[in-house]
């Protein structure tokens, strides 16, 4: 299939040349992998243009049945198919004189959660939603057909991504791979698919469009800018190349579209560093040694992305650290006590954190990967040494305290790390750093670990409460008790004495019990 993408106003139009029936069916399979429940696809074109071929292939692919009978719905008006993934509605409006005739058919109820394909949409266009994928088939002068795809509404950027994806997989040799959805993470803008070739070889598709600019929250800047969160996929590419250059097991990048935000990357597998009993000690030990190696290396602050494009790793500065801990006041406090903090209580909270973070900002810095914990670590037993630890999430990396990622790993937000294992691995980290660097300050690291652990736990309490309230993801709330316990253990360190009093005053839920072990190493 020959393809081109043109822009007509705000609507992207993708023009595809289809030399034969096989190409038409192939296009239908491509569209079937893109659509999801609630989507509308409209199909138009003259006699012999291939509408029946396309419609039959689309319905069969969506239903997962290549032999499914797909009769024309010209006389029945609407044919409904059920599949394991979604309902499919195939309609033909040729005999309609207006959208009002669809009311008696229960059109809205039937199509609400279905993938809907409509032929002759112009006969009842007033009843169809404007957000759709329009496909027109025309006979080509020299034979074959020309398909013109137009995305309207929210389908416009999806069509751009679909075109970019097709270009990417063809260029990378993955055009014959099936696309399988993968469970989402806490990100609201990033998603993944697994691509599987007929021979069983797999890769991952990262879909990470440029982050939309949010509302200004402080000094004219949005939260994401202040918190130093990656705004494009460039950050992932740069950090990936940087980590791989140092010998770490970040995924190879097979292909990329930086403008759209698509990466085709190596599939490192799905073997975790935890099991049903929690952390697997030897795997956590190797993950700790990865940090020892990384933090003991002199690292650049600017990394290449592509020819003429560099990525400067941003500093984990006071502004970023403070706006993160303030998530506790914005989201967790209302979740726990039902009201906002008073202005004076919040001001005291910020002032105390500013004081505590002062020594962190004056201390050593390194690449802080920021999401270095069990969901983002893959165990690869077929490799050797530190290469057995696969790294998959580092696009928000900053220049920050070495203690942050150690605390991120050993105070895992989703898996309870027993205190004895935590202390053992803190000791492992400190001993190996000291063995490699005689001037490594163990006591200073212990203080930094408690401060960064408390900062991270405070932030995550706010994030998980926000995921529930704002994003409709209540399952993160089950982790709050674990994170609260980490926070209590961190606050036991003398470096956080003043902050401990604040938490006990305004959040008595966090008052430690007598039998809670202190964290101070």
Secondary structure, DSSP 8 states (H G I E B T S, - for coil): -EEEEEEETTEEEEEEEE-SHHHHHHHHHHHHHH--TT-EEEEEE-TTSSHHHHHHHHHHHHHT-TT------TTTSEEEEE-SS-EEEEEE-TT-SSGGGGGGGTHHHHHTTEEEEEESGGGGGGGS-S-EEEEEEEE-TTSSEEEEEEEETTHHHHHHHHHHHHHHHHHHT-TT-EEEE----S-SSEEEEEEE-TTS-EEEEEEE-------EEETTEEHHHHTT---STHHHHHHHHHHHHTT-EE--EEEEETTTTEEEEE------SEETTEE-HHHHHHHHHHHHHHHTS---SEEEEETTEEEE--B--HHHHHHHHHHIIIIIHHHHHSS---HHHHHHHHHHHHHHHHHHHTS--EEE-S--SGGGEEE-TTS-GGGGEEE---TT-EEE-HHHHHHHHHT-SSS---HHHHHHHHHHHHHHHHHH-TT--HHHHHHHHHHHHHHHHHHHHHHHHHHHHTTS-GGGGGGHHHHHHHHHHHHTSGGGHHHHHHHHHH-GGG---TTS-----
